[in-house]
């Protein structure tokens, strides 16, 4: 996966913007407040899990790269 794409997916700003957009669309279509709250919470939960997963993958990859360099030396 492209590093730039990973970085964007792990951006809190992206997930906040997405939650705000979806919330606005739900309000536009007259959804009740409870549904809007639940959907916004799910978007933010997905963002948190995505950011954590990508960050951990990056850290693990850097550790592997460092270990390989140390083995060569």
FENDA-V699694 format. One record per backbone hydrogen bond with DSSP energy under -0.5 kcal/mol. NH is the residue of the N-H (numbers start at 1). CO is the residue of the C=O. Records with the same first field share a line. If there is no record, write none. Layout:
BEGIN
NH = CO ; CO
END
This chain:
BEGIN
6 = 2
7 = 3
8 = 4
9 = 5
10 = 6
11 = 8
15 = 11
16 = 12
17 = 13
18 = 14
19 = 15
20 = 16
21 = 17
22 = 18
23 = 19
24 = 20
25 = 21
26 = 22
27 = 23
28 = 24
29 = 25
30 = 27
31 = 26
36 = 32
37 = 33
38 = 34
39 = 35
40 = 36
41 = 37
42 = 38
43 = 39
44 = 40
45 = 41
46 = 42
47 = 43
48 = 44
49 = 45
50 = 46
51 = 47
52 = 48
53 = 49
54 = 50
55 = 51
56 = 52
57 = 53
58 = 54
59 = 55
60 = 56
61 = 57
62 = 58
63 = 59
64 = 60
65 = 61
66 = 62
67 = 63
68 = 64
69 = 65
70 = 66
71 = 67
72 = 68
73 = 69
END
